């Protein structure tokens, strides 16, 4: 994307570099408060702003009632564009989303894995198909309402992804599989802001989305139960809940594909709540343990395959064959934790050793790696290492942090 640079005095950070002059900026406009404020800020700066609404999900494909209101979102996006006085385009990516994101998601769920489709959506759709669509409109660059930042690596000059300033809303986890080259023409106007500040800006500017609630969950699932949703697209895999300590069956599982590590099994009639600690899809078993801090839920190592490095190359420590110490998130809302990576040639991937036992590490889960504020990249979990229970090691709770999730940390 070549910039036009018409107006003097306008300076904007695009792809981690400061550029001067007026730009034609295409903004992914959903009708929500974040993308609305991003578009408003860019227009206030003097840029030519164009809205682009993406339709990624065809509600007609669903058998049940949909929780995704694409038509209502399109109406809201049009209302925002009219209020801002900018043109808006409707981009239909339903086919690309189905083939590049959703089909693989369903296939992996059917195998008992736990994929995160939001990472694939950002890689293939928002920072793939959307970029191409905006280039076709003649845009110089693309902006979204993500809470993340972009800078340039001092050694390579390539774009690098940074965590958003608001730790409670940071979305770098979902962007960790995007190609670094795709970020060259991208800007995140909200990256240095907090959500409360964005709300205040929207209210002060009288923007129509100021009071709109934030979206929740995976876009095509919304607020529905995951088990109910996946059952519409993949044949249920019934099985048995088995107590990991006694080896005895303790209940029937309606659909193993809908269960994931660390999830409450929902078995009635037991003296205490039990949690899923593993699955055997071939034997159609979900192993469960009593209590949310059972040693069977925790491991000290994990194996990752096919790591994706946003900068293009692995960190220099790994390239030199030495261990890499950094931080990780295995779930979006998880607090950053310390770990050490080493190359494992037999896995074509990485072996991770956790500084403290990690809870509910799940096959195909998105494992995202950080050095300071820099998001290095991501890799799917191949499998967790042996649990503390399998190794005969009791869980020393003094080794654990007081909060595992951002929500718990804020409540503390």
GULO-855512 format. One record per residue (C-alpha): z, y, x; residue in three letters; residue number from 0. Coordinates in steps of 0.5 Angstrom, whole numbers, plus 500, padded with zeros to 3 digits. Example, Ala and Ser with C-alpha at 12.3 -4.5 7.8 and 13.67 -1.06 7.14 Angstrom:
<rs>
R, pz, py, px, resn, resi
R, 516, 491, 525, ALA, 0
R, 514, 498, 527, SER, 1
</rs>
This chain:
<rs>
R, pz, py, px, resn, resi
R, 500, 500, 500, UNK, 0
R, 498, 506, 503, UNK, 1
R, 502, 513, 501, UNK, 2
R, 499, 519, 499, UNK, 3
R, 504, 524, 502, UNK, 4
R, 502, 530, 498, UNK, 5
R, 508, 534, 497, UNK, 6
R, 512, 537, 503, UNK, 7
R, 520, 537, 503, UNK, 8
R, 521, 530, 499, UNK, 9
R, 524, 525, 503, UNK, 10
R, 525, 518, 501, UNK, 11
R, 527, 511, 504, UNK, 12
R, 522, 506, 503, UNK, 13
R, 522, 499, 506, UNK, 14
R, 528, 501, 510, UNK, 15
R, 524, 507, 513, UNK, 16
R, 524, 515, 512, UNK, 17
R, 518, 517, 509, UNK, 18
R, 516, 524, 507, UNK, 19
R, 512, 527, 501, UNK, 20
R, 511, 525, 494, UNK, 21
R, 509, 518, 492, UNK, 22
R, 507, 514, 486, UNK, 23
R, 512, 510, 485, UNK, 24
R, 512, 504, 480, UNK, 25
R, 519, 502, 477, UNK, 26
R, 521, 495, 474, UNK, 27
R, 523, 498, 468, UNK, 28
R, 527, 493, 463, UNK, 29
R, 530, 498, 459, UNK, 30
R, 537, 497, 462, UNK, 31
R, 541, 503, 465, UNK, 32
R, 540, 501, 472, UNK, 33
R, 532, 501, 472, UNK, 34
R, 533, 507, 468, UNK, 35
R, 537, 511, 472, UNK, 36
R, 533, 509, 478, UNK, 37
R, 527, 511, 475, UNK, 38
R, 530, 518, 473, UNK, 39
R, 533, 519, 480, UNK, 40
R, 526, 518, 483, UNK, 41
R, 523, 523, 478, UNK, 42
R, 528, 528, 479, UNK, 43
R, 526, 527, 487, UNK, 44
R, 519, 530, 485, UNK, 45
R, 515, 523, 485, UNK, 46
R, 510, 521, 480, UNK, 47
R, 513, 515, 477, UNK, 48
R, 510, 509, 473, UNK, 49
R, 514, 504, 469, UNK, 50
R, 512, 497, 469, UNK, 51
R, 515, 492, 464, UNK, 52
R, 515, 485, 466, UNK, 53
R, 515, 479, 461, UNK, 54
R, 517, 473, 464, UNK, 55
R, 519, 468, 459, UNK, 56
R, 515, 466, 452, UNK, 57
R, 520, 465, 447, UNK, 58
R, 515, 461, 443, UNK, 59
R, 516, 456, 448, UNK, 60
R, 523, 454, 446, UNK, 61
R, 525, 449, 440, UNK, 62
R, 531, 453, 438, UNK, 63
R, 533, 460, 437, UNK, 64
R, 532, 465, 443, UNK, 65
R, 538, 469, 446, UNK, 66
R, 533, 473, 450, UNK, 67
R, 530, 479, 447, UNK, 68
R, 524, 480, 450, UNK, 69
R, 521, 484, 444, UNK, 70
R, 527, 489, 444, UNK, 71
R, 527, 490, 451, UNK, 72
R, 520, 492, 451, UNK, 73
R, 522, 497, 445, UNK, 74
R, 527, 500, 449, UNK, 75
R, 523, 500, 456, UNK, 76
R, 518, 504, 452, UNK, 77
R, 523, 509, 449, UNK, 78
R, 526, 510, 456, UNK, 79
R, 519, 512, 459, UNK, 80
R, 518, 516, 453, UNK, 81
R, 524, 520, 454, UNK, 82
R, 523, 520, 462, UNK, 83
R, 516, 523, 460, UNK, 84
R, 512, 517, 464, UNK, 85
R, 507, 512, 463, UNK, 86
R, 509, 505, 462, UNK, 87
R, 505, 498, 463, UNK, 88
R, 506, 491, 460, UNK, 89
R, 506, 486, 465, UNK, 90
R, 505, 479, 463, UNK, 91
R, 508, 474, 468, UNK, 92
R, 509, 468, 463, UNK, 93
R, 504, 463, 466, UNK, 94
R, 507, 465, 473, UNK, 95
R, 514, 464, 472, UNK, 96
R, 513, 458, 468, UNK, 97
R, 509, 454, 474, UNK, 98
R, 513, 458, 480, UNK, 99
R, 520, 458, 477, UNK, 100
R, 521, 454, 471, UNK, 101
R, 518, 448, 472, UNK, 102
R, 521, 446, 478, UNK, 103
R, 528, 449, 475, UNK, 104
R, 527, 443, 470, UNK, 105
R, 525, 438, 475, UNK, 106
R, 531, 439, 479, UNK, 107
R, 536, 439, 474, UNK, 108
R, 533, 433, 471, UNK, 109
R, 535, 430, 478, UNK, 110
R, 542, 432, 477, UNK, 111
R, 541, 438, 482, UNK, 112
R, 544, 445, 481, UNK, 113
R, 538, 450, 483, UNK, 114
R, 538, 458, 482, UNK, 115
R, 532, 460, 478, UNK, 116
R, 534, 467, 480, UNK, 117
R, 532, 467, 487, UNK, 118
R, 525, 464, 486, UNK, 119
R, 524, 469, 480, UNK, 120
R, 525, 474, 485, UNK, 121
R, 521, 471, 491, UNK, 122
R, 515, 469, 487, UNK, 123
R, 515, 474, 481, UNK, 124
R, 519, 481, 482, UNK, 125
R, 517, 481, 489, UNK, 126
R, 511, 477, 489, UNK, 127
R, 507, 478, 482, UNK, 128
R, 510, 485, 481, UNK, 129
R, 508, 488, 487, UNK, 130
R, 501, 485, 487, UNK, 131
R, 500, 488, 479, UNK, 132
R, 503, 495, 482, UNK, 133
R, 498, 495, 488, UNK, 134
R, 493, 494, 482, UNK, 135
R, 496, 501, 479, UNK, 136
R, 495, 505, 485, UNK, 137
R, 502, 505, 487, UNK, 138
R, 505, 507, 494, UNK, 139
R, 511, 503, 493, UNK, 140
R, 515, 499, 488, UNK, 141
R, 523, 501, 486, UNK, 142
R, 528, 496, 482, UNK, 143
R, 535, 497, 480, UNK, 144
R, 538, 492, 484, UNK, 145
R, 544, 493, 488, UNK, 146
R, 542, 492, 495, UNK, 147
R, 539, 496, 501, UNK, 148
R, 534, 495, 506, UNK, 149
R, 534, 498, 513, UNK, 150
R, 530, 496, 519, UNK, 151
R, 532, 491, 525, UNK, 152
R, 533, 495, 531, UNK, 153
R, 530, 489, 535, UNK, 154
R, 524, 487, 531, UNK, 155
R, 523, 493, 527, UNK, 156
R, 522, 489, 521, UNK, 157
R, 525, 490, 514, UNK, 158
R, 532, 487, 513, UNK, 159
R, 536, 486, 507, UNK, 160
R, 543, 489, 506, UNK, 161
R, 549, 488, 501, UNK, 162
R, 549, 494, 496, UNK, 163
R, 555, 498, 497, UNK, 164
R, 558, 496, 491, UNK, 165
R, 561, 489, 493, UNK, 166
R, 562, 487, 485, UNK, 167
R, 555, 489, 483, UNK, 168
R, 552, 487, 490, UNK, 169
R, 545, 483, 488, UNK, 170
R, 543, 481, 495, UNK, 171
R, 545, 474, 494, UNK, 172
R, 539, 473, 489, UNK, 173
R, 534, 477, 494, UNK, 174
R, 536, 472, 499, UNK, 175
R, 529, 468, 499, UNK, 176
R, 525, 474, 498, UNK, 177
R, 520, 475, 504, UNK, 178
R, 522, 480, 509, UNK, 179
R, 515, 483, 509, UNK, 180
R, 515, 484, 501, UNK, 181
R, 520, 489, 502, UNK, 182
R, 516, 494, 507, UNK, 183
R, 514, 497, 500, UNK, 184
R, 520, 497, 496, UNK, 185
R, 526, 502, 495, UNK, 186
R, 533, 500, 492, UNK, 187
R, 535, 507, 489, UNK, 188
R, 542, 505, 487, UNK, 189
R, 543, 501, 493, UNK, 190
R, 549, 506, 495, UNK, 191
R, 552, 507, 489, UNK, 192
R, 557, 504, 484, UNK, 193
R, 556, 501, 477, UNK, 194
R, 561, 506, 474, UNK, 195
R, 557, 512, 478, UNK, 196
R, 550, 510, 475, UNK, 197
R, 553, 510, 468, UNK, 198
R, 556, 517, 469, UNK, 199
R, 549, 519, 471, UNK, 200
R, 546, 516, 465, UNK, 201
R, 551, 519, 461, UNK, 202
R, 550, 526, 464, UNK, 203
R, 543, 526, 464, UNK, 204
R, 543, 524, 456, UNK, 205
R, 539, 517, 458, UNK, 206
R, 538, 513, 452, UNK, 207
R, 540, 506, 456, UNK, 208
R, 547, 510, 458, UNK, 209
R, 551, 505, 453, UNK, 210
R, 547, 499, 454, UNK, 211
R, 551, 493, 456, UNK, 212
R, 549, 489, 462, UNK, 213
R, 545, 483, 462, UNK, 214
R, 549, 476, 463, UNK, 215
R, 547, 470, 466, UNK, 216
R, 540, 467, 467, UNK, 217
R, 535, 471, 464, UNK, 218
R, 532, 465, 459, UNK, 219
R, 539, 462, 458, UNK, 220
R, 542, 469, 456, UNK, 221
R, 549, 467, 453, UNK, 222
R, 548, 460, 451, UNK, 223
R, 551, 454, 454, UNK, 224
R, 547, 451, 459, UNK, 225
R, 547, 444, 457, UNK, 226
R, 545, 446, 450, UNK, 227
R, 539, 450, 453, UNK, 228
R, 537, 445, 458, UNK, 229
R, 537, 439, 453, UNK, 230
R, 531, 443, 450, UNK, 231
R, 526, 442, 456, UNK, 232
R, 529, 436, 460, UNK, 233
R, 531, 429, 457, UNK, 234
R, 538, 428, 457, UNK, 235
R, 541, 423, 462, UNK, 236
R, 547, 420, 458, UNK, 237
R, 553, 417, 463, UNK, 238
R, 560, 416, 464, UNK, 239
R, 566, 420, 467, UNK, 240
R, 569, 416, 472, UNK, 241
R, 576, 418, 475, UNK, 242
R, 575, 419, 483, UNK, 243
R, 582, 416, 485, UNK, 244
R, 582, 410, 480, UNK, 245
R, 575, 408, 479, UNK, 246
R, 576, 407, 472, UNK, 247
R, 572, 410, 466, UNK, 248
R, 575, 416, 463, UNK, 249
R, 570, 418, 458, UNK, 250
R, 562, 419, 456, UNK, 251
R, 558, 424, 459, UNK, 252
R, 552, 426, 454, UNK, 253
R, 548, 429, 459, UNK, 254
R, 549, 428, 467, UNK, 255
R, 544, 433, 468, UNK, 256
R, 548, 439, 465, UNK, 257
R, 554, 438, 469, UNK, 258
R, 555, 441, 476, UNK, 259
R, 561, 440, 482, UNK, 260
R, 567, 444, 480, UNK, 261
R, 565, 444, 473, UNK, 262
R, 571, 442, 467, UNK, 263
R, 569, 436, 465, UNK, 264
R, 571, 437, 458, UNK, 265
R, 574, 430, 456, UNK, 266
R, 579, 430, 451, UNK, 267
R, 586, 426, 451, UNK, 268
R, 587, 427, 458, UNK, 269
R, 594, 429, 460, UNK, 270
R, 591, 435, 465, UNK, 271
R, 584, 438, 465, UNK, 272
R, 579, 434, 470, UNK, 273
R, 573, 437, 474, UNK, 274
R, 567, 434, 476, UNK, 275
R, 567, 432, 484, UNK, 276
R, 560, 429, 484, UNK, 277
R, 555, 425, 481, UNK, 278
R, 551, 419, 482, UNK, 279
R, 545, 419, 478, UNK, 280
R, 542, 412, 479, UNK, 281
R, 549, 409, 477, UNK, 282
R, 549, 415, 471, UNK, 283
R, 556, 417, 473, UNK, 284
R, 560, 423, 474, UNK, 285
R, 566, 423, 478, UNK, 286
R, 572, 427, 476, UNK, 287
R, 579, 429, 479, UNK, 288
R, 585, 432, 476, UNK, 289
R, 586, 439, 477, UNK, 290
R, 582, 445, 480, UNK, 291
R, 585, 444, 487, UNK, 292
R, 584, 436, 488, UNK, 293
R, 582, 435, 495, UNK, 294
R, 576, 431, 492, UNK, 295
R, 573, 438, 490, UNK, 296
R, 573, 441, 498, UNK, 297
R, 570, 439, 504, UNK, 298
R, 569, 442, 511, UNK, 299
R, 562, 441, 512, UNK, 300
R, 555, 441, 509, UNK, 301
R, 548, 440, 510, UNK, 302
R, 542, 445, 509, UNK, 303
R, 535, 444, 509, UNK, 304
R, 529, 449, 510, UNK, 305
R, 533, 455, 511, UNK, 306
R, 529, 462, 510, UNK, 307
R, 530, 467, 514, UNK, 308
R, 528, 474, 511, UNK, 309
R, 527, 477, 518, UNK, 310
R, 522, 472, 519, UNK, 311
R, 525, 468, 525, UNK, 312
R, 532, 465, 526, UNK, 313
R, 538, 469, 529, UNK, 314
R, 537, 469, 536, UNK, 315
R, 544, 465, 537, UNK, 316
R, 540, 459, 533, UNK, 317
R, 534, 460, 537, UNK, 318
R, 538, 459, 543, UNK, 319
R, 541, 453, 541, UNK, 320
R, 548, 456, 540, UNK, 321
R, 552, 456, 534, UNK, 322
R, 552, 462, 530, UNK, 323
R, 558, 465, 527, UNK, 324
R, 557, 469, 520, UNK, 325
R, 559, 469, 513, UNK, 326
R, 556, 466, 507, UNK, 327
R, 556, 465, 499, UNK, 328
R, 555, 459, 496, UNK, 329
R, 555, 462, 489, UNK, 330
R, 554, 469, 487, UNK, 331
R, 561, 471, 485, UNK, 332
R, 564, 468, 491, UNK, 333
R, 568, 472, 496, UNK, 334
R, 565, 472, 503, UNK, 335
R, 567, 466, 507, UNK, 336
R, 567, 465, 515, UNK, 337
R, 563, 459, 517, UNK, 338
R, 559, 457, 523, UNK, 339
R, 552, 454, 523, UNK, 340
R, 548, 449, 528, UNK, 341
R, 541, 446, 528, UNK, 342
R, 541, 439, 526, UNK, 343
R, 534, 436, 528, UNK, 344
R, 535, 430, 524, UNK, 345
R, 536, 434, 517, UNK, 346
R, 530, 439, 519, UNK, 347
R, 536, 444, 517, UNK, 348
R, 543, 447, 519, UNK, 349
R, 550, 444, 519, UNK, 350
R, 555, 448, 517, UNK, 351
R, 562, 448, 518, UNK, 352
R, 567, 452, 514, UNK, 353
R, 573, 456, 517, UNK, 354
R, 577, 454, 511, UNK, 355
R, 575, 448, 506, UNK, 356
R, 570, 450, 501, UNK, 357
R, 570, 448, 494, UNK, 358
R, 565, 445, 490, UNK, 359
R, 559, 445, 494, UNK, 360
R, 553, 443, 490, UNK, 361
R, 546, 440, 492, UNK, 362
R, 541, 445, 491, UNK, 363
R, 546, 450, 490, UNK, 364
R, 543, 457, 494, UNK, 365
R, 547, 458, 500, UNK, 366
R, 546, 465, 503, UNK, 367
R, 548, 467, 510, UNK, 368
R, 551, 474, 512, UNK, 369
R, 552, 478, 519, UNK, 370
R, 556, 484, 517, UNK, 371
R, 552, 487, 511, UNK, 372
R, 546, 484, 513, UNK, 373
R, 543, 478, 509, UNK, 374
R, 540, 473, 514, UNK, 375
R, 537, 469, 509, UNK, 376
R, 538, 463, 505, UNK, 377
R, 538, 455, 504, UNK, 378
R, 539, 450, 499, UNK, 379
R, 544, 445, 500, UNK, 380
R, 542, 438, 501, UNK, 381
R, 549, 435, 500, UNK, 382
R, 556, 437, 502, UNK, 383
R, 560, 433, 507, UNK, 384
R, 565, 428, 506, UNK, 385
R, 571, 431, 501, UNK, 386
R, 578, 432, 504, UNK, 387
R, 580, 426, 499, UNK, 388
R, 574, 421, 502, UNK, 389
R, 577, 423, 509, UNK, 390
R, 584, 422, 507, UNK, 391
R, 586, 429, 508, UNK, 392
R, 591, 433, 503, UNK, 393
R, 589, 440, 501, UNK, 394
R, 593, 445, 505, UNK, 395
R, 593, 451, 500, UNK, 396
R, 596, 455, 505, UNK, 397
R, 589, 455, 509, UNK, 398
R, 586, 458, 503, UNK, 399
R, 584, 465, 501, UNK, 400
R, 588, 468, 495, UNK, 401
R, 582, 469, 491, UNK, 402
R, 575, 465, 491, UNK, 403
R, 571, 470, 487, UNK, 404
R, 570, 477, 486, UNK, 405
R, 573, 477, 480, UNK, 406
R, 579, 474, 482, UNK, 407
R, 580, 479, 488, UNK, 408
R, 579, 485, 483, UNK, 409
R, 585, 482, 479, UNK, 410
R, 589, 481, 484, UNK, 411
</rs>
